[in-house]
Amino acid sequence: MFEYETTGTCCKKIGVKLNGKIIEDVSFEGGCHGNLKAIRTLILGHNIDEIISLLRGNTCKTKNTSCADQLTYALEAAYKEQN
């Protein structure tokens, strides 16, 4: 599983497992457990391009990022790593 260190969020790391551009698994270290568990359930089996277009730019409170936003960067980095 590819590990991505986040910046600016309560979640400190995101683990990503892809099959091509399809999300096979994702895990979060830290953050709001219930929300991140729901995000995981919603994105499994989806194409990373679809998820990036939906979640990129999402913010949390006064921050200019969020766990969902950071997930989009993790997905891009995991894809680049495997190719």
Number of C-alpha atoms within 10 A of each C-alpha: 13 16 17 19 13 20 13 13 19 13 21 16 21 22 18 22 20 21 12 13 18 18 20 17 16 23 16 20 15 14 15 12 12 9 12 19 13 10 15 17 12 11 17 17 15 14 17 20 13 12 18 19 10 13 16 16 15 15 16 14 7 7 10 12 18 23 27 23 20 26 26 21 17 23 28 15 15 21 20 9 9 12 6
